[in-house]
Amino acid sequence: MPNWNDVHWNWGAAEEAANTLIRIANELGELRQRRGEKATLVLEEADGPYRDTFSEGFDTKDLVSRGISFDCYRLANRINSLSEQAREEQNRRERERERWREEQQKKKEREHNRSEF
C-alpha cells in the first residue's frame, strides 16, 4: 500500500527564503566592495595609531561580513537541497500510488475475466 500523504513542504516559502538569503549575501558582497574602496582612500591619508586602529576594525568587520555572506549562501543551498529532496520524495510517492492503482486495475480485470468463464 503506498503512502497516500503528500510531502509536507512549502516549496514557495522555501524558494523565497533561499532567494532572500542569496540576495542578502550578494548585497553584503557589494557593500564590502564599496567599503573596501572607501577604506583604501582613508588608509592612504591616515597615519599612525589611528590608521592601525581603523585598519584592524575594518578587517574585523570585513571578516564578519564575509562569514555572514558565506552562511547565507550555505543556508540557501541547504534549503534548495531540502526542496529537491522533498520533490523527489513527492514524485516517488506519486509513482508508487500510480503503480498501486495500475496493479489494482489489473487485479480487477483478472478477477472479471475469471468470473466470465
PyMOL CGO cylinders between C-alpha atoms (Angstrom):
from pymol import cmd
from pymol.cgo import CYLINDER

trace = [
    CYLINDER, 0.00, 0.00, 0.00, 1.50, 3.35, -1.00, 0.3, 1, 1, 1, 1, 1, 1,
    CYLINDER, 1.50, 3.35, -1.00, 1.88, 6.38, 1.21, 0.3, 1, 1, 1, 1, 1, 1,
    CYLINDER, 1.88, 6.38, 1.21, -1.20, 8.47, 0.41, 0.3, 1, 1, 1, 1, 1, 1,
    CYLINDER, -1.20, 8.47, 0.41, 0.04, 11.55, 2.26, 0.3, 1, 1, 1, 1, 1, 1,
    CYLINDER, 0.04, 11.55, 2.26, 1.74, 14.27, 0.28, 0.3, 1, 1, 1, 1, 1, 1,
    CYLINDER, 1.74, 14.27, 0.28, 5.12, 15.51, 1.45, 0.3, 1, 1, 1, 1, 1, 1,
    CYLINDER, 5.12, 15.51, 1.45, 4.68, 18.38, 3.89, 0.3, 1, 1, 1, 1, 1, 1,
    CYLINDER, 4.68, 18.38, 3.89, 6.87, 21.09, 2.41, 0.3, 1, 1, 1, 1, 1, 1,
    CYLINDER, 6.87, 21.09, 2.41, 6.14, 24.65, 1.39, 0.3, 1, 1, 1, 1, 1, 1,
    CYLINDER, 6.14, 24.65, 1.39, 8.10, 24.97, -1.84, 0.3, 1, 1, 1, 1, 1, 1,
    CYLINDER, 8.10, 24.97, -1.84, 7.11, 28.62, -2.31, 0.3, 1, 1, 1, 1, 1, 1,
    CYLINDER, 7.11, 28.62, -2.31, 8.26, 29.66, 1.15, 0.3, 1, 1, 1, 1, 1, 1,
    CYLINDER, 8.26, 29.66, 1.15, 11.46, 27.65, 0.78, 0.3, 1, 1, 1, 1, 1, 1,
    CYLINDER, 11.46, 27.65, 0.78, 12.23, 29.26, -2.57, 0.3, 1, 1, 1, 1, 1, 1,
    CYLINDER, 12.23, 29.26, -2.57, 11.51, 32.72, -1.18, 0.3, 1, 1, 1, 1, 1, 1,
    CYLINDER, 11.51, 32.72, -1.18, 13.76, 32.09, 1.83, 0.3, 1, 1, 1, 1, 1, 1,
    CYLINDER, 13.76, 32.09, 1.83, 16.62, 30.80, -0.33, 0.3, 1, 1, 1, 1, 1, 1,
    CYLINDER, 16.62, 30.80, -0.33, 16.31, 33.73, -2.73, 0.3, 1, 1, 1, 1, 1, 1,
    CYLINDER, 16.31, 33.73, -2.73, 16.26, 36.20, 0.17, 0.3, 1, 1, 1, 1, 1, 1,
    CYLINDER, 16.26, 36.20, 0.17, 19.40, 34.66, 1.66, 0.3, 1, 1, 1, 1, 1, 1,
    CYLINDER, 19.40, 34.66, 1.66, 21.19, 34.84, -1.70, 0.3, 1, 1, 1, 1, 1, 1,
    CYLINDER, 21.19, 34.84, -1.70, 20.08, 38.47, -2.16, 0.3, 1, 1, 1, 1, 1, 1,
    CYLINDER, 20.08, 38.47, -2.16, 21.40, 39.36, 1.31, 0.3, 1, 1, 1, 1, 1, 1,
    CYLINDER, 21.40, 39.36, 1.31, 24.72, 37.64, 0.62, 0.3, 1, 1, 1, 1, 1, 1,
    CYLINDER, 24.72, 37.64, 0.62, 25.06, 39.45, -2.71, 0.3, 1, 1, 1, 1, 1, 1,
    CYLINDER, 25.06, 39.45, -2.71, 24.21, 42.81, -1.14, 0.3, 1, 1, 1, 1, 1, 1,
    CYLINDER, 24.21, 42.81, -1.14, 26.78, 42.23, 1.60, 0.3, 1, 1, 1, 1, 1, 1,
    CYLINDER, 26.78, 42.23, 1.60, 29.36, 41.48, -1.09, 0.3, 1, 1, 1, 1, 1, 1,
    CYLINDER, 29.36, 41.48, -1.09, 28.56, 44.72, -2.89, 0.3, 1, 1, 1, 1, 1, 1,
    CYLINDER, 28.56, 44.72, -2.89, 28.74, 46.67, 0.37, 0.3, 1, 1, 1, 1, 1, 1,
    CYLINDER, 28.74, 46.67, 0.37, 32.07, 45.05, 1.22, 0.3, 1, 1, 1, 1, 1, 1,
    CYLINDER, 32.07, 45.05, 1.22, 33.45, 46.13, -2.12, 0.3, 1, 1, 1, 1, 1, 1,
    CYLINDER, 33.45, 46.13, -2.12, 32.30, 49.73, -1.68, 0.3, 1, 1, 1, 1, 1, 1,
    CYLINDER, 32.30, 49.73, -1.68, 33.54, 49.83, 1.92, 0.3, 1, 1, 1, 1, 1, 1,
    CYLINDER, 33.54, 49.83, 1.92, 36.87, 48.44, 0.76, 0.3, 1, 1, 1, 1, 1, 1,
    CYLINDER, 36.87, 48.44, 0.76, 37.20, 51.17, -1.83, 0.3, 1, 1, 1, 1, 1, 1,
    CYLINDER, 37.20, 51.17, -1.83, 36.44, 53.85, 0.76, 0.3, 1, 1, 1, 1, 1, 1,
    CYLINDER, 36.44, 53.85, 0.76, 38.76, 52.24, 3.31, 0.3, 1, 1, 1, 1, 1, 1,
    CYLINDER, 38.76, 52.24, 3.31, 41.59, 52.28, 0.78, 0.3, 1, 1, 1, 1, 1, 1,
    CYLINDER, 41.59, 52.28, 0.78, 41.15, 56.04, 0.40, 0.3, 1, 1, 1, 1, 1, 1,
    CYLINDER, 41.15, 56.04, 0.40, 41.11, 56.53, 4.18, 0.3, 1, 1, 1, 1, 1, 1,
    CYLINDER, 41.11, 56.53, 4.18, 44.18, 54.37, 4.69, 0.3, 1, 1, 1, 1, 1, 1,
    CYLINDER, 44.18, 54.37, 4.69, 46.09, 56.33, 2.06, 0.3, 1, 1, 1, 1, 1, 1,
    CYLINDER, 46.09, 56.33, 2.06, 45.51, 59.51, 4.07, 0.3, 1, 1, 1, 1, 1, 1,
    CYLINDER, 45.51, 59.51, 4.07, 45.68, 58.15, 7.62, 0.3, 1, 1, 1, 1, 1, 1,
    CYLINDER, 45.68, 58.15, 7.62, 48.82, 57.97, 9.71, 0.3, 1, 1, 1, 1, 1, 1,
    CYLINDER, 48.82, 57.97, 9.71, 50.00, 56.49, 12.97, 0.3, 1, 1, 1, 1, 1, 1,
    CYLINDER, 50.00, 56.49, 12.97, 47.88, 54.70, 15.55, 0.3, 1, 1, 1, 1, 1, 1,
    CYLINDER, 47.88, 54.70, 15.55, 44.58, 55.87, 14.04, 0.3, 1, 1, 1, 1, 1, 1,
    CYLINDER, 44.58, 55.87, 14.04, 45.49, 54.16, 10.80, 0.3, 1, 1, 1, 1, 1, 1,
    CYLINDER, 45.49, 54.16, 10.80, 46.21, 50.90, 12.63, 0.3, 1, 1, 1, 1, 1, 1,
    CYLINDER, 46.21, 50.90, 12.63, 43.01, 51.12, 14.68, 0.3, 1, 1, 1, 1, 1, 1,
    CYLINDER, 43.01, 51.12, 14.68, 40.95, 51.83, 11.57, 0.3, 1, 1, 1, 1, 1, 1,
    CYLINDER, 40.95, 51.83, 11.57, 42.63, 49.05, 9.62, 0.3, 1, 1, 1, 1, 1, 1,
    CYLINDER, 42.63, 49.05, 9.62, 42.12, 46.47, 12.37, 0.3, 1, 1, 1, 1, 1, 1,
    CYLINDER, 42.12, 46.47, 12.37, 38.48, 47.47, 12.84, 0.3, 1, 1, 1, 1, 1, 1,
    CYLINDER, 38.48, 47.47, 12.84, 37.87, 47.35, 9.12, 0.3, 1, 1, 1, 1, 1, 1,
    CYLINDER, 37.87, 47.35, 9.12, 39.49, 43.92, 8.79, 0.3, 1, 1, 1, 1, 1, 1,
    CYLINDER, 39.49, 43.92, 8.79, 37.39, 42.55, 11.64, 0.3, 1, 1, 1, 1, 1, 1,
    CYLINDER, 37.39, 42.55, 11.64, 34.15, 43.88, 10.17, 0.3, 1, 1, 1, 1, 1, 1,
    CYLINDER, 34.15, 43.88, 10.17, 35.11, 42.64, 6.73, 0.3, 1, 1, 1, 1, 1, 1,
    CYLINDER, 35.11, 42.64, 6.73, 35.76, 39.16, 8.09, 0.3, 1, 1, 1, 1, 1, 1,
    CYLINDER, 35.76, 39.16, 8.09, 32.40, 39.11, 9.91, 0.3, 1, 1, 1, 1, 1, 1,
    CYLINDER, 32.40, 39.11, 9.91, 30.63, 40.28, 6.75, 0.3, 1, 1, 1, 1, 1, 1,
    CYLINDER, 30.63, 40.28, 6.75, 32.28, 37.53, 4.70, 0.3, 1, 1, 1, 1, 1, 1,
    CYLINDER, 32.28, 37.53, 4.70, 31.22, 34.97, 7.29, 0.3, 1, 1, 1, 1, 1, 1,
    CYLINDER, 31.22, 34.97, 7.29, 27.62, 36.15, 7.17, 0.3, 1, 1, 1, 1, 1, 1,
    CYLINDER, 27.62, 36.15, 7.17, 27.65, 36.01, 3.36, 0.3, 1, 1, 1, 1, 1, 1,
    CYLINDER, 27.65, 36.01, 3.36, 29.09, 32.51, 3.44, 0.3, 1, 1, 1, 1, 1, 1,
    CYLINDER, 29.09, 32.51, 3.44, 26.44, 31.40, 5.95, 0.3, 1, 1, 1, 1, 1, 1,
    CYLINDER, 26.44, 31.40, 5.95, 23.67, 32.91, 3.82, 0.3, 1, 1, 1, 1, 1, 1,
    CYLINDER, 23.67, 32.91, 3.82, 24.87, 31.07, 0.71, 0.3, 1, 1, 1, 1, 1, 1,
    CYLINDER, 24.87, 31.07, 0.71, 25.27, 27.84, 2.68, 0.3, 1, 1, 1, 1, 1, 1,
    CYLINDER, 25.27, 27.84, 2.68, 21.77, 28.09, 4.14, 0.3, 1, 1, 1, 1, 1, 1,
    CYLINDER, 21.77, 28.09, 4.14, 20.26, 28.91, 0.74, 0.3, 1, 1, 1, 1, 1, 1,
    CYLINDER, 20.26, 28.91, 0.74, 21.96, 25.84, -0.72, 0.3, 1, 1, 1, 1, 1, 1,
    CYLINDER, 21.96, 25.84, -0.72, 20.69, 23.72, 2.16, 0.3, 1, 1, 1, 1, 1, 1,
    CYLINDER, 20.69, 23.72, 2.16, 17.12, 24.95, 1.66, 0.3, 1, 1, 1, 1, 1, 1,
    CYLINDER, 17.12, 24.95, 1.66, 17.36, 24.25, -2.08, 0.3, 1, 1, 1, 1, 1, 1,
    CYLINDER, 17.36, 24.25, -2.08, 18.73, 20.79, -1.37, 0.3, 1, 1, 1, 1, 1, 1,
    CYLINDER, 18.73, 20.79, -1.37, 15.90, 20.03, 1.05, 0.3, 1, 1, 1, 1, 1, 1,
    CYLINDER, 15.90, 20.03, 1.05, 13.37, 21.28, -1.51, 0.3, 1, 1, 1, 1, 1, 1,
    CYLINDER, 13.37, 21.28, -1.51, 14.86, 18.94, -4.10, 0.3, 1, 1, 1, 1, 1, 1,
    CYLINDER, 14.86, 18.94, -4.10, 14.70, 16.03, -1.66, 0.3, 1, 1, 1, 1, 1, 1,
    CYLINDER, 14.70, 16.03, -1.66, 11.07, 16.85, -0.91, 0.3, 1, 1, 1, 1, 1, 1,
    CYLINDER, 11.07, 16.85, -0.91, 10.28, 16.99, -4.66, 0.3, 1, 1, 1, 1, 1, 1,
    CYLINDER, 10.28, 16.99, -4.66, 11.98, 13.65, -5.24, 0.3, 1, 1, 1, 1, 1, 1,
    CYLINDER, 11.98, 13.65, -5.24, 10.06, 12.07, -2.35, 0.3, 1, 1, 1, 1, 1, 1,
    CYLINDER, 10.06, 12.07, -2.35, 6.76, 13.50, -3.59, 0.3, 1, 1, 1, 1, 1, 1,
    CYLINDER, 6.76, 13.50, -3.59, 7.47, 12.20, -7.09, 0.3, 1, 1, 1, 1, 1, 1,
    CYLINDER, 7.47, 12.20, -7.09, 8.37, 8.79, -5.67, 0.3, 1, 1, 1, 1, 1, 1,
    CYLINDER, 8.37, 8.79, -5.67, 5.12, 8.67, -3.71, 0.3, 1, 1, 1, 1, 1, 1,
    CYLINDER, 5.12, 8.67, -3.71, 3.11, 9.64, -6.77, 0.3, 1, 1, 1, 1, 1, 1,
    CYLINDER, 3.11, 9.64, -6.77, 4.80, 6.94, -8.87, 0.3, 1, 1, 1, 1, 1, 1,
    CYLINDER, 4.80, 6.94, -8.87, 4.13, 4.40, -6.13, 0.3, 1, 1, 1, 1, 1, 1,
    CYLINDER, 4.13, 4.40, -6.13, 0.47, 5.43, -5.96, 0.3, 1, 1, 1, 1, 1, 1,
    CYLINDER, 0.47, 5.43, -5.96, 0.14, 5.14, -9.72, 0.3, 1, 1, 1, 1, 1, 1,
    CYLINDER, 0.14, 5.14, -9.72, 1.82, 1.72, -9.70, 0.3, 1, 1, 1, 1, 1, 1,
    CYLINDER, 1.82, 1.72, -9.70, -0.57, 0.58, -6.96, 0.3, 1, 1, 1, 1, 1, 1,
    CYLINDER, -0.57, 0.58, -6.96, -3.61, 1.84, -8.92, 0.3, 1, 1, 1, 1, 1, 1,
    CYLINDER, -3.61, 1.84, -8.92, -2.42, 0.02, -12.03, 0.3, 1, 1, 1, 1, 1, 1,
    CYLINDER, -2.42, 0.02, -12.03, -1.93, -3.18, -10.04, 0.3, 1, 1, 1, 1, 1, 1,
    CYLINDER, -1.93, -3.18, -10.04, -5.41, -2.85, -8.57, 0.3, 1, 1, 1, 1, 1, 1,
    CYLINDER, -5.41, -2.85, -8.57, -6.88, -2.28, -12.02, 0.3, 1, 1, 1, 1, 1, 1,
    CYLINDER, -6.88, -2.28, -12.02, -5.10, -5.35, -13.41, 0.3, 1, 1, 1, 1, 1, 1,
    CYLINDER, -5.10, -5.35, -13.41, -6.27, -7.38, -10.43, 0.3, 1, 1, 1, 1, 1, 1,
    CYLINDER, -6.27, -7.38, -10.43, -9.89, -6.34, -11.08, 0.3, 1, 1, 1, 1, 1, 1,
    CYLINDER, -9.89, -6.34, -11.08, -9.53, -7.20, -14.75, 0.3, 1, 1, 1, 1, 1, 1,
    CYLINDER, -9.53, -7.20, -14.75, -8.16, -10.67, -13.93, 0.3, 1, 1, 1, 1, 1, 1,
    CYLINDER, -8.16, -10.67, -13.93, -11.00, -11.28, -11.48, 0.3, 1, 1, 1, 1, 1, 1,
    CYLINDER, -11.00, -11.28, -11.48, -13.52, -10.08, -14.02, 0.3, 1, 1, 1, 1, 1, 1,
    CYLINDER, -13.52, -10.08, -14.02, -12.03, -12.32, -16.71, 0.3, 1, 1, 1, 1, 1, 1,
    CYLINDER, -12.03, -12.32, -16.71, -12.15, -15.34, -14.36, 0.3, 1, 1, 1, 1, 1, 1,
    CYLINDER, -12.15, -15.34, -14.36, -15.77, -14.71, -13.50, 0.3, 1, 1, 1, 1, 1, 1,
    CYLINDER, -15.77, -14.71, -13.50, -16.72, -14.73, -17.19, 0.3, 1, 1, 1, 1, 1, 1,
    CYLINDER, -16.72, -14.73, -17.19, -15.61, -18.35, -17.57, 0.3, 1, 1, 1, 1, 1, 1,
]
cmd.load_cgo(trace, "trace")
